[in-house]
Amino acid sequence: QVQLVESGGVLVQAGGSLRLSCSASRRYDMGWFRQAPGKEREFVAAINWSVGITRYADSVKGRFTISRDNAKNTVSLQMNSLKPEDTDVYYCAAKVCSDGYDYWGQGTQVPVSS
């Protein structure tokens, strides 16, 4: 059974940094998404596990970095220069059975205060 467990979401001040982690049972192509109440879930960043190719939403380029830890089967999202508009619930997701993200974590709250 595939399990994705996020951690690291805490209250942070604008301009600060935070690191989210997502542990998985195996190595998958993975991504981070975020969603605010009443809004659609939006893509944040993704990483191809085998070669490490990354992709980012324009809104986070230069501020967020996605990375993987092969030894721990963990994907992290380093978030710097956080803004109040980054406040969301952040979800990690994995491509397990298809080319789409078909497994999701439970989400971790990231409030950014101004």
CNS distance restraints for C-alpha pairs under 8 A (distance, minus, plus):
assign (resid   2 and name CA) (resid  24 and name CA) 7.25 0.50 0.50
assign (resid   2 and name CA) (resid  25 and name CA) 6.20 0.50 0.50
assign (resid   2 and name CA) (resid  26 and name CA) 7.94 0.50 0.50
assign (resid   2 and name CA) (resid 103 and name CA) 7.32 0.50 0.50
assign (resid   3 and name CA) (resid  23 and name CA) 7.99 0.50 0.50
assign (resid   3 and name CA) (resid  24 and name CA) 5.85 0.50 0.50
assign (resid   3 and name CA) (resid  25 and name CA) 6.17 0.50 0.50
assign (resid   3 and name CA) (resid 103 and name CA) 7.90 0.50 0.50
assign (resid   3 and name CA) (resid 105 and name CA) 7.24 0.50 0.50
assign (resid   4 and name CA) (resid  22 and name CA) 6.29 0.50 0.50
assign (resid   4 and name CA) (resid  23 and name CA) 5.67 0.50 0.50
assign (resid   4 and name CA) (resid  24 and name CA) 4.90 0.50 0.50
assign (resid   4 and name CA) (resid  25 and name CA) 7.38 0.50 0.50
assign (resid   4 and name CA) (resid  92 and name CA) 7.24 0.50 0.50
assign (resid   4 and name CA) (resid  93 and name CA) 7.43 0.50 0.50
assign (resid   4 and name CA) (resid 103 and name CA) 7.67 0.50 0.50
assign (resid   4 and name CA) (resid 104 and name CA) 6.48 0.50 0.50
assign (resid   4 and name CA) (resid 105 and name CA) 4.73 0.50 0.50
assign (resid   4 and name CA) (resid 106 and name CA) 7.68 0.50 0.50
assign (resid   5 and name CA) (resid  22 and name CA) 5.30 0.50 0.50
assign (resid   5 and name CA) (resid  23 and name CA) 5.30 0.50 0.50
assign (resid   5 and name CA) (resid  24 and name CA) 6.82 0.50 0.50
assign (resid   5 and name CA) (resid 105 and name CA) 5.57 0.50 0.50
assign (resid   5 and name CA) (resid 106 and name CA) 6.91 0.50 0.50
assign (resid   6 and name CA) (resid  20 and name CA) 6.99 0.50 0.50
assign (resid   6 and name CA) (resid  21 and name CA) 5.52 0.50 0.50
assign (resid   6 and name CA) (resid  22 and name CA) 4.31 0.50 0.50
assign (resid   6 and name CA) (resid  23 and name CA) 6.62 0.50 0.50
assign (resid   6 and name CA) (resid  91 and name CA) 7.23 0.50 0.50
assign (resid   6 and name CA) (resid  92 and name CA) 6.84 0.50 0.50
assign (resid   6 and name CA) (resid 105 and name CA) 6.36 0.50 0.50
assign (resid   6 and name CA) (resid 106 and name CA) 7.08 0.50 0.50
assign (resid   6 and name CA) (resid 107 and name CA) 6.32 0.50 0.50
assign (resid   6 and name CA) (resid 108 and name CA) 6.22 0.50 0.50
assign (resid   7 and name CA) (resid  20 and name CA) 5.75 0.50 0.50
assign (resid   7 and name CA) (resid  21 and name CA) 5.31 0.50 0.50
assign (resid   7 and name CA) (resid  22 and name CA) 6.47 0.50 0.50
assign (resid   7 and name CA) (resid 108 and name CA) 6.35 0.50 0.50
assign (resid   8 and name CA) (resid  18 and name CA) 7.37 0.50 0.50
assign (resid   8 and name CA) (resid  19 and name CA) 6.07 0.50 0.50
assign (resid   8 and name CA) (resid  20 and name CA) 4.59 0.50 0.50
assign (resid   8 and name CA) (resid  21 and name CA) 6.30 0.50 0.50
assign (resid   8 and name CA) (resid 108 and name CA) 7.29 0.50 0.50
assign (resid   9 and name CA) (resid  18 and name CA) 7.63 0.50 0.50
assign (resid   9 and name CA) (resid  19 and name CA) 7.83 0.50 0.50
assign (resid   9 and name CA) (resid  20 and name CA) 6.42 0.50 0.50
assign (resid   9 and name CA) (resid 108 and name CA) 5.32 0.50 0.50
assign (resid   9 and name CA) (resid 109 and name CA) 5.20 0.50 0.50
assign (resid   9 and name CA) (resid 110 and name CA) 4.91 0.50 0.50
assign (resid   9 and name CA) (resid 111 and name CA) 7.93 0.50 0.50
assign (resid  10 and name CA) (resid  18 and name CA) 7.99 0.50 0.50
assign (resid  10 and name CA) (resid 109 and name CA) 6.81 0.50 0.50
assign (resid  10 and name CA) (resid 110 and name CA) 5.60 0.50 0.50
assign (resid  10 and name CA) (resid 111 and name CA) 6.72 0.50 0.50
assign (resid  11 and name CA) (resid 110 and name CA) 6.15 0.50 0.50
assign (resid  11 and name CA) (resid 111 and name CA) 4.91 0.50 0.50
assign (resid  11 and name CA) (resid 112 and name CA) 5.98 0.50 0.50
assign (resid  11 and name CA) (resid 113 and name CA) 7.31 0.50 0.50
assign (resid  12 and name CA) (resid  16 and name CA) 6.29 0.50 0.50
assign (resid  12 and name CA) (resid  17 and name CA) 7.35 0.50 0.50
assign (resid  12 and name CA) (resid  18 and name CA) 7.44 0.50 0.50
assign (resid  12 and name CA) (resid 110 and name CA) 7.61 0.50 0.50
assign (resid  12 and name CA) (resid 111 and name CA) 6.38 0.50 0.50
assign (resid  12 and name CA) (resid 112 and name CA) 5.00 0.50 0.50
assign (resid  12 and name CA) (resid 113 and name CA) 6.28 0.50 0.50
assign (resid  13 and name CA) (resid  82 and name CA) 7.54 0.50 0.50
assign (resid  13 and name CA) (resid 112 and name CA) 5.36 0.50 0.50
assign (resid  13 and name CA) (resid 113 and name CA) 4.78 0.50 0.50
assign (resid  13 and name CA) (resid 114 and name CA) 6.25 0.50 0.50
assign (resid  14 and name CA) (resid  81 and name CA) 6.97 0.50 0.50
assign (resid  14 and name CA) (resid  82 and name CA) 5.23 0.50 0.50
assign (resid  14 and name CA) (resid  83 and name CA) 4.95 0.50 0.50
assign (resid  14 and name CA) (resid  84 and name CA) 6.07 0.50 0.50
assign (resid  14 and name CA) (resid 112 and name CA) 5.77 0.50 0.50
assign (resid  14 and name CA) (resid 113 and name CA) 5.67 0.50 0.50
assign (resid  14 and name CA) (resid 114 and name CA) 5.29 0.50 0.50
assign (resid  15 and name CA) (resid  80 and name CA) 7.14 0.50 0.50
assign (resid  15 and name CA) (resid  81 and name CA) 4.26 0.50 0.50
assign (resid  15 and name CA) (resid  82 and name CA) 4.89 0.50 0.50
assign (resid  15 and name CA) (resid  83 and name CA) 6.32 0.50 0.50
assign (resid  16 and name CA) (resid  80 and name CA) 6.16 0.50 0.50
assign (resid  16 and name CA) (resid  81 and name CA) 5.46 0.50 0.50
assign (resid  16 and name CA) (resid  82 and name CA) 5.53 0.50 0.50
assign (resid  17 and name CA) (resid  78 and name CA) 7.46 0.50 0.50
assign (resid  17 and name CA) (resid  79 and name CA) 5.42 0.50 0.50
assign (resid  17 and name CA) (resid  80 and name CA) 4.33 0.50 0.50
assign (resid  17 and name CA) (resid  81 and name CA) 6.15 0.50 0.50
assign (resid  17 and name CA) (resid  82 and name CA) 6.23 0.50 0.50
assign (resid  18 and name CA) (resid  78 and name CA) 6.12 0.50 0.50
assign (resid  18 and name CA) (resid  79 and name CA) 5.18 0.50 0.50
assign (resid  18 and name CA) (resid  80 and name CA) 6.64 0.50 0.50
assign (resid  19 and name CA) (resid  76 and name CA) 6.76 0.50 0.50
assign (resid  19 and name CA) (resid  77 and name CA) 5.60 0.50 0.50
assign (resid  19 and name CA) (resid  78 and name CA) 4.45 0.50 0.50
assign (resid  19 and name CA) (resid  79 and name CA) 5.93 0.50 0.50
assign (resid  20 and name CA) (resid  76 and name CA) 5.47 0.50 0.50
assign (resid  20 and name CA) (resid  77 and name CA) 5.04 0.50 0.50
assign (resid  20 and name CA) (resid  78 and name CA) 6.47 0.50 0.50
assign (resid  20 and name CA) (resid  79 and name CA) 7.92 0.50 0.50
assign (resid  21 and name CA) (resid  74 and name CA) 6.63 0.50 0.50
assign (resid  21 and name CA) (resid  75 and name CA) 5.77 0.50 0.50
assign (resid  21 and name CA) (resid  76 and name CA) 4.29 0.50 0.50
assign (resid  21 and name CA) (resid  77 and name CA) 6.38 0.50 0.50
assign (resid  22 and name CA) (resid  74 and name CA) 5.46 0.50 0.50
assign (resid  22 and name CA) (resid  75 and name CA) 5.21 0.50 0.50
assign (resid  22 and name CA) (resid  76 and name CA) 6.18 0.50 0.50
assign (resid  22 and name CA) (resid  92 and name CA) 6.40 0.50 0.50
assign (resid  23 and name CA) (resid  72 and name CA) 7.41 0.50 0.50
assign (resid  23 and name CA) (resid  73 and name CA) 6.02 0.50 0.50
assign (resid  23 and name CA) (resid  74 and name CA) 4.39 0.50 0.50
assign (resid  23 and name CA) (resid  75 and name CA) 6.56 0.50 0.50
assign (resid  24 and name CA) (resid  73 and name CA) 5.68 0.50 0.50
assign (resid  24 and name CA) (resid  74 and name CA) 6.15 0.50 0.50
assign (resid  25 and name CA) (resid  73 and name CA) 6.87 0.50 0.50
assign (resid  26 and name CA) (resid  73 and name CA) 6.04 0.50 0.50
assign (resid  27 and name CA) (resid  49 and name CA) 6.65 0.50 0.50
assign (resid  27 and name CA) (resid  70 and name CA) 7.73 0.50 0.50
assign (resid  27 and name CA) (resid  73 and name CA) 5.68 0.50 0.50
assign (resid  28 and name CA) (resid  48 and name CA) 7.68 0.50 0.50
assign (resid  28 and name CA) (resid  49 and name CA) 5.99 0.50 0.50
assign (resid  28 and name CA) (resid  94 and name CA) 5.90 0.50 0.50
assign (resid  28 and name CA) (resid  95 and name CA) 6.06 0.50 0.50
assign (resid  28 and name CA) (resid  96 and name CA) 6.43 0.50 0.50
assign (resid  29 and name CA) (resid  46 and name CA) 7.61 0.50 0.50
assign (resid  29 and name CA) (resid  47 and name CA) 5.97 0.50 0.50
assign (resid  29 and name CA) (resid  48 and name CA) 4.71 0.50 0.50
assign (resid  29 and name CA) (resid  49 and name CA) 5.02 0.50 0.50
assign (resid  29 and name CA) (resid  50 and name CA) 7.85 0.50 0.50
assign (resid  29 and name CA) (resid  94 and name CA) 5.84 0.50 0.50
assign (resid  29 and name CA) (resid  95 and name CA) 5.50 0.50 0.50
assign (resid  29 and name CA) (resid  96 and name CA) 7.80 0.50 0.50
assign (resid  30 and name CA) (resid  46 and name CA) 5.71 0.50 0.50
assign (resid  30 and name CA) (resid  47 and name CA) 5.61 0.50 0.50
assign (resid  30 and name CA) (resid  48 and name CA) 6.76 0.50 0.50
assign (resid  30 and name CA) (resid  49 and name CA) 7.31 0.50 0.50
assign (resid  30 and name CA) (resid  75 and name CA) 7.48 0.50 0.50
assign (resid  30 and name CA) (resid  92 and name CA) 7.04 0.50 0.50
assign (resid  30 and name CA) (resid  93 and name CA) 5.55 0.50 0.50
assign (resid  30 and name CA) (resid  94 and name CA) 4.40 0.50 0.50
assign (resid  30 and name CA) (resid  95 and name CA) 6.25 0.50 0.50
assign (resid  30 and name CA) (resid 101 and name CA) 7.76 0.50 0.50
assign (resid  31 and name CA) (resid  43 and name CA) 7.82 0.50 0.50
assign (resid  31 and name CA) (resid  44 and name CA) 7.44 0.50 0.50
assign (resid  31 and name CA) (resid  45 and name CA) 5.53 0.50 0.50
assign (resid  31 and name CA) (resid  46 and name CA) 3.91 0.50 0.50
assign (resid  31 and name CA) (resid  47 and name CA) 6.19 0.50 0.50
assign (resid  31 and name CA) (resid  92 and name CA) 5.63 0.50 0.50
assign (resid  31 and name CA) (resid  93 and name CA) 5.27 0.50 0.50
assign (resid  31 and name CA) (resid  94 and name CA) 6.47 0.50 0.50
assign (resid  32 and name CA) (resid  43 and name CA) 6.53 0.50 0.50
assign (resid  32 and name CA) (resid  44 and name CA) 5.38 0.50 0.50
assign (resid  32 and name CA) (resid  45 and name CA) 5.22 0.50 0.50
assign (resid  32 and name CA) (resid  46 and name CA) 6.20 0.50 0.50
assign (resid  32 and name CA) (resid  77 and name CA) 7.69 0.50 0.50
assign (resid  32 and name CA) (resid  90 and name CA) 6.84 0.50 0.50
assign (resid  32 and name CA) (resid  91 and name CA) 5.64 0.50 0.50
assign (resid  32 and name CA) (resid  92 and name CA) 4.47 0.50 0.50
assign (resid  32 and name CA) (resid  93 and name CA) 6.26 0.50 0.50
assign (resid  33 and name CA) (resid  41 and name CA) 6.53 0.50 0.50
assign (resid  33 and name CA) (resid  42 and name CA) 5.48 0.50 0.50
assign (resid  33 and name CA) (resid  43 and name CA) 4.52 0.50 0.50
assign (resid  33 and name CA) (resid  44 and name CA) 4.95 0.50 0.50
assign (resid  33 and name CA) (resid  45 and name CA) 7.04 0.50 0.50
assign (resid  33 and name CA) (resid  90 and name CA) 5.72 0.50 0.50
assign (resid  33 and name CA) (resid  91 and name CA) 5.16 0.50 0.50
assign (resid  33 and name CA) (resid  92 and name CA) 6.24 0.50 0.50
assign (resid  33 and name CA) (resid  93 and name CA) 7.60 0.50 0.50
assign (resid  34 and name CA) (resid  41 and name CA) 5.55 0.50 0.50
assign (resid  34 and name CA) (resid  42 and name CA) 5.45 0.50 0.50
assign (resid  34 and name CA) (resid  43 and name CA) 6.63 0.50 0.50
assign (resid  34 and name CA) (resid  44 and name CA) 6.74 0.50 0.50
assign (resid  34 and name CA) (resid  88 and name CA) 5.81 0.50 0.50
assign (resid  34 and name CA) (resid  89 and name CA) 5.42 0.50 0.50
assign (resid  34 and name CA) (resid  90 and name CA) 4.28 0.50 0.50
assign (resid  34 and name CA) (resid  91 and name CA) 5.87 0.50 0.50
assign (resid  35 and name CA) (resid  39 and name CA) 6.34 0.50 0.50
assign (resid  35 and name CA) (resid  40 and name CA) 6.17 0.50 0.50
assign (resid  35 and name CA) (resid  41 and name CA) 4.40 0.50 0.50
assign (resid  35 and name CA) (resid  42 and name CA) 6.24 0.50 0.50
assign (resid  35 and name CA) (resid  88 and name CA) 5.36 0.50 0.50
assign (resid  35 and name CA) (resid  89 and name CA) 5.35 0.50 0.50
assign (resid  35 and name CA) (resid  90 and name CA) 6.60 0.50 0.50
assign (resid  36 and name CA) (resid  40 and name CA) 7.41 0.50 0.50
assign (resid  36 and name CA) (resid  41 and name CA) 7.42 0.50 0.50
assign (resid  36 and name CA) (resid  87 and name CA) 7.44 0.50 0.50
assign (resid  36 and name CA) (resid  88 and name CA) 4.84 0.50 0.50
assign (resid  36 and name CA) (resid  89 and name CA) 6.31 0.50 0.50
assign (resid  43 and name CA) (resid  56 and name CA) 7.93 0.50 0.50
assign (resid  43 and name CA) (resid  57 and name CA) 6.42 0.50 0.50
assign (resid  44 and name CA) (resid  56 and name CA) 5.82 0.50 0.50
assign (resid  44 and name CA) (resid  57 and name CA) 5.12 0.50 0.50
assign (resid  44 and name CA) (resid  60 and name CA) 7.02 0.50 0.50
assign (resid  45 and name CA) (resid  54 and name CA) 7.19 0.50 0.50
assign (resid  45 and name CA) (resid  55 and name CA) 5.48 0.50 0.50
assign (resid  45 and name CA) (resid  56 and name CA) 4.31 0.50 0.50
assign (resid  45 and name CA) (resid  57 and name CA) 6.18 0.50 0.50
assign (resid  45 and name CA) (resid  65 and name CA) 7.92 0.50 0.50
assign (resid  45 and name CA) (resid  66 and name CA) 6.55 0.50 0.50
assign (resid  46 and name CA) (resid  54 and name CA) 5.54 0.50 0.50
assign (resid  46 and name CA) (resid  55 and name CA) 5.20 0.50 0.50
assign (resid  46 and name CA) (resid  56 and name CA) 6.59 0.50 0.50
assign (resid  46 and name CA) (resid  66 and name CA) 6.92 0.50 0.50
assign (resid  47 and name CA) (resid  52 and name CA) 5.88 0.50 0.50
assign (resid  47 and name CA) (resid  53 and name CA) 5.54 0.50 0.50
assign (resid  47 and name CA) (resid  54 and name CA) 4.41 0.50 0.50
assign (resid  47 and name CA) (resid  55 and name CA) 6.54 0.50 0.50
assign (resid  47 and name CA) (resid  66 and name CA) 6.82 0.50 0.50
assign (resid  47 and name CA) (resid  67 and name CA) 7.13 0.50 0.50
assign (resid  47 and name CA) (resid  68 and name CA) 7.89 0.50 0.50
assign (resid  48 and name CA) (resid  52 and name CA) 4.99 0.50 0.50
assign (resid  48 and name CA) (resid  53 and name CA) 5.14 0.50 0.50
assign (resid  48 and name CA) (resid  54 and name CA) 6.48 0.50 0.50
assign (resid  49 and name CA) (resid  53 and name CA) 7.59 0.50 0.50
assign (resid  49 and name CA) (resid  68 and name CA) 7.24 0.50 0.50
assign (resid  52 and name CA) (resid  67 and name CA) 7.76 0.50 0.50
assign (resid  52 and name CA) (resid  68 and name CA) 7.76 0.50 0.50
assign (resid  54 and name CA) (resid  66 and name CA) 7.09 0.50 0.50
assign (resid  56 and name CA) (resid  60 and name CA) 6.65 0.50 0.50
assign (resid  56 and name CA) (resid  61 and name CA) 5.88 0.50 0.50
assign (resid  57 and name CA) (resid  61 and name CA) 6.32 0.50 0.50
assign (resid  60 and name CA) (resid  64 and name CA) 5.56 0.50 0.50
assign (resid  63 and name CA) (resid  79 and name CA) 6.09 0.50 0.50
assign (resid  63 and name CA) (resid  80 and name CA) 5.09 0.50 0.50
assign (resid  63 and name CA) (resid  81 and name CA) 6.14 0.50 0.50
assign (resid  63 and name CA) (resid  82 and name CA) 7.75 0.50 0.50
assign (resid  64 and name CA) (resid  77 and name CA) 6.64 0.50 0.50
assign (resid  64 and name CA) (resid  78 and name CA) 5.44 0.50 0.50
assign (resid  64 and name CA) (resid  79 and name CA) 4.44 0.50 0.50
assign (resid  64 and name CA) (resid  80 and name CA) 6.00 0.50 0.50
assign (resid  65 and name CA) (resid  77 and name CA) 5.61 0.50 0.50
assign (resid  65 and name CA) (resid  78 and name CA) 5.03 0.50 0.50
assign (resid  65 and name CA) (resid  79 and name CA) 6.61 0.50 0.50
assign (resid  66 and name CA) (resid  75 and name CA) 7.08 0.50 0.50
assign (resid  66 and name CA) (resid  76 and name CA) 5.64 0.50 0.50
assign (resid  66 and name CA) (resid  77 and name CA) 4.54 0.50 0.50
assign (resid  66 and name CA) (resid  78 and name CA) 6.34 0.50 0.50
assign (resid  67 and name CA) (resid  75 and name CA) 5.66 0.50 0.50
assign (resid  67 and name CA) (resid  76 and name CA) 5.33 0.50 0.50
assign (resid  67 and name CA) (resid  77 and name CA) 6.60 0.50 0.50
assign (resid  68 and name CA) (resid  73 and name CA) 7.26 0.50 0.50
assign (resid  68 and name CA) (resid  74 and name CA) 5.71 0.50 0.50
assign (resid  68 and name CA) (resid  75 and name CA) 4.34 0.50 0.50
assign (resid  68 and name CA) (resid  76 and name CA) 6.18 0.50 0.50
assign (resid  69 and name CA) (resid  73 and name CA) 5.76 0.50 0.50
assign (resid  69 and name CA) (resid  74 and name CA) 5.19 0.50 0.50
assign (resid  69 and name CA) (resid  75 and name CA) 6.30 0.50 0.50
assign (resid  70 and name CA) (resid  74 and name CA) 6.99 0.50 0.50
assign (resid  82 and name CA) (resid  86 and name CA) 6.45 0.50 0.50
assign (resid  82 and name CA) (resid 112 and name CA) 7.00 0.50 0.50
assign (resid  83 and name CA) (resid  87 and name CA) 7.56 0.50 0.50
assign (resid  83 and name CA) (resid 112 and name CA) 6.40 0.50 0.50
assign (resid  83 and name CA) (resid 113 and name CA) 7.94 0.50 0.50
assign (resid  83 and name CA) (resid 114 and name CA) 7.52 0.50 0.50
assign (resid  84 and name CA) (resid 111 and name CA) 7.59 0.50 0.50
assign (resid  84 and name CA) (resid 112 and name CA) 4.83 0.50 0.50
assign (resid  84 and name CA) (resid 113 and name CA) 5.77 0.50 0.50
assign (resid  84 and name CA) (resid 114 and name CA) 5.80 0.50 0.50
assign (resid  85 and name CA) (resid 112 and name CA) 7.60 0.50 0.50
assign (resid  86 and name CA) (resid 110 and name CA) 7.75 0.50 0.50
assign (resid  86 and name CA) (resid 111 and name CA) 7.72 0.50 0.50
assign (resid  86 and name CA) (resid 112 and name CA) 6.69 0.50 0.50
assign (resid  87 and name CA) (resid 109 and name CA) 7.93 0.50 0.50
assign (resid  87 and name CA) (resid 110 and name CA) 5.51 0.50 0.50
assign (resid  87 and name CA) (resid 111 and name CA) 4.69 0.50 0.50
assign (resid  87 and name CA) (resid 112 and name CA) 5.25 0.50 0.50
assign (resid  88 and name CA) (resid 109 and name CA) 6.22 0.50 0.50
assign (resid  88 and name CA) (resid 110 and name CA) 5.61 0.50 0.50
assign (resid  88 and name CA) (resid 111 and name CA) 6.60 0.50 0.50
assign (resid  89 and name CA) (resid 107 and name CA) 5.89 0.50 0.50
assign (resid  89 and name CA) (resid 108 and name CA) 5.42 0.50 0.50
assign (resid  89 and name CA) (resid 109 and name CA) 4.36 0.50 0.50
assign (resid  89 and name CA) (resid 110 and name CA) 5.95 0.50 0.50
assign (resid  90 and name CA) (resid 107 and name CA) 5.28 0.50 0.50
assign (resid  90 and name CA) (resid 108 and name CA) 5.26 0.50 0.50
assign (resid  90 and name CA) (resid 109 and name CA) 6.22 0.50 0.50
assign (resid  90 and name CA) (resid 110 and name CA) 6.97 0.50 0.50
assign (resid  91 and name CA) (resid 104 and name CA) 6.82 0.50 0.50
assign (resid  91 and name CA) (resid 105 and name CA) 5.77 0.50 0.50
assign (resid  91 and name CA) (resid 106 and name CA) 6.69 0.50 0.50
assign (resid  91 and name CA) (resid 107 and name CA) 4.39 0.50 0.50
assign (resid  91 and name CA) (resid 108 and name CA) 6.55 0.50 0.50
assign (resid  92 and name CA) (resid 104 and name CA) 5.96 0.50 0.50
assign (resid  92 and name CA) (resid 105 and name CA) 5.49 0.50 0.50
assign (resid  92 and name CA) (resid 107 and name CA) 7.14 0.50 0.50
assign (resid  93 and name CA) (resid 101 and name CA) 5.83 0.50 0.50
assign (resid  93 and name CA) (resid 102 and name CA) 7.21 0.50 0.50
assign (resid  93 and name CA) (resid 103 and name CA) 5.54 0.50 0.50
assign (resid  93 and name CA) (resid 104 and name CA) 4.39 0.50 0.50
assign (resid  93 and name CA) (resid 105 and name CA) 6.25 0.50 0.50
assign (resid  94 and name CA) (resid 101 and name CA) 5.19 0.50 0.50
assign (resid  94 and name CA) (resid 102 and name CA) 6.32 0.50 0.50
assign (resid  94 and name CA) (resid 103 and name CA) 5.29 0.50 0.50
assign (resid  94 and name CA) (resid 104 and name CA) 6.56 0.50 0.50
assign (resid  95 and name CA) (resid  99 and name CA) 6.08 0.50 0.50
assign (resid  95 and name CA) (resid 100 and name CA) 5.63 0.50 0.50
assign (resid  95 and name CA) (resid 101 and name CA) 4.50 0.50 0.50
assign (resid  95 and name CA) (resid 102 and name CA) 5.76 0.50 0.50
assign (resid  95 and name CA) (resid 103 and name CA) 6.82 0.50 0.50
assign (resid  96 and name CA) (resid 101 and name CA) 7.26 0.50 0.50
assign (resid  96 and name CA) (resid 102 and name CA) 6.42 0.50 0.50
assign (resid  96 and name CA) (resid 103 and name CA) 6.95 0.50 0.50
assign (resid  97 and name CA) (resid 102 and name CA) 7.05 0.50 0.50
assign (resid  98 and name CA) (resid 102 and name CA) 7.18 0.50 0.50
